[in-house]
């Protein structure tokens, strides 16, 4: 599968999860994808509006539900099942990015 195809699948999964109830309060999704051929890693960063929203989502299971729905969306659009072990999830808040990273998501993902 080409890198372009992988990026298309990720974008489709983002749109599906964000527009549906599956997001459970997630406001934004960012990714870290290796630029080395053969490295199947994918880090999915999901951002809630506030730290309190993120904590509540962790406590009531919405982060787990998001993770499951996101993986299902990847599968639906053709992401290879054998790559799923290399997918990681991080949950944070827009509030944290604004307060501690000058509002810059690039700085947060580094």
URZIQUI-V405847 format. One record per run of one state. SS is the DSSP state (2 for helix, 1 for strand, 0 for the rest). FROM is the first residue (numbers start at 1). TO is the last residue. Records with the same first field share a line. If there is no record, write none. Layout:
BEGIN
SS: FROM-TO / FROM-TO
END
This chain:
BEGIN
0: 1-2 / 20-20 / 24-25 / 34-41 / 49-50 / 61-61 / 77-80 / 101-104 / 110-110
2: 3-19 / 21-23 / 51-60 / 62-76 / 81-86 / 94-100 / 105-109
1: 26-33 / 42-48 / 87-93
END
